[in-house]
Amino acid sequence: MSIQFNQIMASGPDIKPEKASLQAAFAMMVLRGKAVTSAESALHALQRDIYTNQKQKEINSRQAKRLEALQQKLHPAQVKDLDRSAIDLVALTGHLTFIQNQMLTILAKAFLMQDLALQYANLQPATPVLAYSLLKFSAAVVQQKAATLEAKSLLAQYQVTRTRPIEYVIEGVKPEELTGGNIFRTTIFLDAPAFYQYVNARIVSVVASVEGVRSTESGTYLLRLAYGGTPFHDRNLQHDPLTFRTPWRERIYNYNAHDNSPRFSDGGQSWSEGVSRVTPFSIWEISLPNTSTNKGLRFDGDSLTIRLSFVLEARIADAQKVMQRRALNRLLASGLPPALAVPAAEGLAEDFRPLLAVAPAPTLPSADTLLKQMYAQGSCTNGWDVVFNMNLEEINRALKDQYEALKKDTAYKNRIVVNTSEKYPGDVTVINRFTIEYGYPLLNFSINTIIRRG
């Protein structure tokens, strides 16, 4: 629907204010429609859970009554008087099975929470529970402890360092994106240059500031910084991406408006005091909330600069060595003799680079194996119903085909005509005339493309 709407708007007359208002209203309606759909889906899921719990409660109640009746019949004066035909073994075994399942469910949840915490703390792999039994749980606990020891040993080889403040700057933010109840969102990705050398990164402190605030009626202003955390990411020692989840959190910063000096003295260390530490790699929300303190906000210009200053405790692992190790494994897996694979991975000699380029990639897992891994992991779609995955070459090929099909389409063609004149002293007039024609854009993605807001 949005694609058709954009096509209609692009082919219409050039009335920018009206188009902008209509596009804003249409986007708002789309968001409301998505919100209604999500709310209805959540309501149906809640109703289904309530119905299931009610039926389970009825079954448990019937089993409890049958067990109570059975217990009364198990106490005769003489054992020979026991009426064996009246003994309800189904009720007895059903109740015991129910209790066992409840205990195993509680144990599974506790084991999962502990395993997730250990994965984040030690960067260790997940520990699977192969079957729903006490024996398999015991084996999983032993496997988990072994993985913890191995992960701690690997981490101990790279000592933790505390960084100096690392500045993450976002320029060209419009004031209306932060005020009037609006929230500016930005995502710090794992390939951000300022953080690329660090692994196992943990935030010690964050200080958020905005450059461009002139004044307020109170003389001070409040700045809100929130951390999404669902999901957030990190890198292990091999620079492989890891995904975690944590409850959202936020902090309010107070500044003097006239010189932008802080009215706090802790340096933003509340992000690590008394809470589990997080990484910078998630969605951050910045806003100037509608409060009495922020009443009468005025700005120096039409754009603001947001600064997020991070202090991290992290480890530094040589990314080049990691890439060489991966290249070596890839070459060995392709069948290349070690005598050639080792120099090709380490070196950087020009003669060996063609060997690395032509080495075949490792065998991809089968569809059944991939589905089993996704099932074991749990949610793989981050809340979406379906996630469609394409590699870089396929994406660029699809974009190129789309460009070739639409580059001559007049629906995407537009023209800008500029004709200005300026008079200067001495009867001098400068006239600027030019015409710009533009059409459908050609998009292309490359590895480690860094997108900045400017």
C-alpha positions, 0 to 999 in steps of 0.5 A, spaced: 500 500 500 505 504 501 509 503 495 502 505 491 501 511 495 508 513 494 508 512 486 501 516 486 505 522 490 511 522 485 507 522 479 502 528 482 503 535 481 509 539 485 505 541 491 510 540 497 506 543 503 500 539 501 504 533 499 508 533 506 501 533 510 498 528 506 504 523 507 504 525 514 497 523 515 498 517 511 504 514 515 500 516 521 494 511 519 498 506 517 502 506 524 495 506 527 493 500 523 499 496 525 498 498 532 490 495 532 492 489 528 498 488 533 493 489 539 488 484 536 493 479 535 495 480 542 488 479 545 487 473 541 493 470 544 491 472 551 484 469 550 487 463 548 492 462 554 486 464 558 482 458 555 488 453 556 489 455 563 482 454 565 481 447 562 488 445 565 485 448 572 478 444 571 483 437 569 487 439 575 481 439 579 478 433 577 484 429 578 485 432 585 478 430 587 479 423 584 486 422 588 482 425 595 477 419 594 482 414 592 486 416 599 480 415 603 479 408 600 487 406 601 486 406 609 481 399 610 482 396 617 485 390 614 489 389 608 485 384 606 479 388 606 482 393 601 477 393 595 482 393 589 476 394 584 475 401 587 482 403 587 483 409 581 490 408 579 489 413 573 487 418 578 494 416 582 498 416 576 495 422 573 496 426 579 503 424 580 505 425 572 502 432 573 506 434 579 512 431 575 511 436 569 510 442 574 517 441 577 520 439 570 517 446 567 520 450 573 526 447 573 527 448 565 525 455 566 530 456 572 535 452 567 534 457 561 534 463 565 541 461 568 544 459 561 542 465 558 545 469 564 552 465 563 552 466 555 552 473 556 557 474 562 562 469 559 560 469 552 559 461 552 555 457 547 548 455 549 547 449 553 541 444 550 537 440 554 536 434 550 530 431 553 525 432 558 527 428 564 531 429 570 537 425 568 538 429 561 537 435 566 543 433 570 547 431 564 546 438 561 548 442 568 555 438 567 555 440 560 554 447 562 559 448 568 564 445 563 562 450 558 563 456 563 570 453 565 572 453 558 569 460 556 572 463 563 579 460 561 578 464 554 576 470 556 582 470 561 587 470 556 584 477 554 585 482 560 579 487 561 581 495 559 577 501 561 576 506 555 577 513 555 570 517 553 568 514 546 564 520 542 558 517 538 556 523 534 549 524 530 549 531 526 543 534 523 537 532 527 531 537 527 529 540 533 522 538 532 524 530 532 526 531 539 520 536 542 513 536 542 512 528 544 517 526 539 522 521 540 529 521 536 531 513 535 538 511 533 541 504 532 549 503 534 551 497 530 556 492 531 560 495 525 560 502 528 568 504 527 568 507 534 567 500 537 570 496 532 576 493 535 572 492 542 569 485 544 565 483 550 564 490 551 560 493 557 558 500 558 560 503 565 557 510 563 553 514 558 553 521 558 548 524 553 548 531 551 545 536 545 548 542 542 544 547 539 539 549 545 539 556 547 534 557 552 528 555 556 524 559 561 527 555 567 534 556 565 535 549 565 533 543 560 532 535 561 534 530 556 531 523 556 536 517 554 533 510 553 536 504 551 531 499 548 535 492 549 530 488 545 534 486 542 542 488 544 548 485 541 555 484 543 561 480 539 565 474 542 573 473 542 572 471 534 568 477 533 562 473 531 555 477 533 551 475 539 544 477 540 541 478 547 535 481 550 534 485 557 528 490 559 529 497 557 532 502 561 532 510 561 535 516 564 534 523 565 540 528 564 539 535 567 543 541 563 544 549 564 541 552 558 545 558 557 552 554 557 550 547 556 553 545 562 551 539 566 547 539 573 549 532 575 556 530 577 556 522 577 558 522 570 553 517 567 555 511 571 548 510 573 548 505 567 552 500 571 551 501 578 546 496 581 544 493 574 546 488 569 551 492 564 549 492 557 553 494 551 552 500 546 549 496 540 542 497 540 536 502 539 537 508 543 532 513 544 533 521 545 528 526 547 527 533 550 520 531 554 514 535 555 516 538 562 515 544 566 523 545 566 523 544 558 517 550 557 519 555 552 525 551 549 529 555 544 534 553 539 540 556 536 539 554 529 535 549 524 539 543 526 542 540 533 548 535 534 547 529 539 553 526 543 553 520 546 559 519 550 561 512 552 566 509 557 566 501 556 570 496 560 572 491 554 577 487 551 581 488 545 582 482 540 586 483 534 581 483 528 586 481 523 588 475 526 581 473 527 580 474 519 586 470 518 584 464 522 577 464 519 581 464 512 585 458 514 579 454 516 576 455 510 582 454 506 583 447 510 575 445 509 576 446 502 582 441 501 587 446 500 594 443 503 596 446 510 603 448 506 599 452 502 593 454 506 597 457 512 601 462 508 595 464 504 591 465 511 597 469 514 599 473 509 598 477 506 603 476 500 600 478 494 601 471 491 597 467 495 590 472 495 588 469 489 588 462 493 583 465 498 579 468 493 577 462 489 577 457 495 570 454 496 565 456 502 564 451 507 558 447 506 551 450 508 547 446 512 541 442 510 534 445 511 532 440 516 538 442 520 537 449 519 529 448 522 532 444 528 537 449 530 531 455 529 526 451 533 532 449 539 533 457 539 526 459 540 524 466 537 528 467 530 524 472 527 524 478 533 517 479 533 515 478 525 511 473 522 516 471 517 523 474 515 526 473 508 533 473 508 538 474 502 545 475 501 549 481 499 549 479 491 542 477 491 540 483 494 544 488 489 542 484 483 534 485 485 535 492 486 539 493 479 533 489 476 528 493 479 532 500 477 533 497 469 525 496 469 523 503 472 529 508 470 525 510 464 518 510 467 515 517 467 512 516 474 518 517 477 521 522 473 521 529 475 524 536 474 527 542 478 527 548 474 531 554 478 531 561 475 534 566 480 537 573 480 540 577 485 542 585 484 549 587 487 552 595 487 554 598 481 548 595 477 550 588 477 545 583 476 547 575 477 542 570 474 542 563 476 538 558 471 539 551 471 534 545 470 535 538 474 532 532 471 532 526 476 528 519 476 528 512 479 534 511 484 539 506 483 541 503 490 547 498 492 549 495 498 556 494 500 560 490 506 560 494 512 556 500 509 556 505 515 549 509 514 550 516 518 545 521 519 547 528 516 
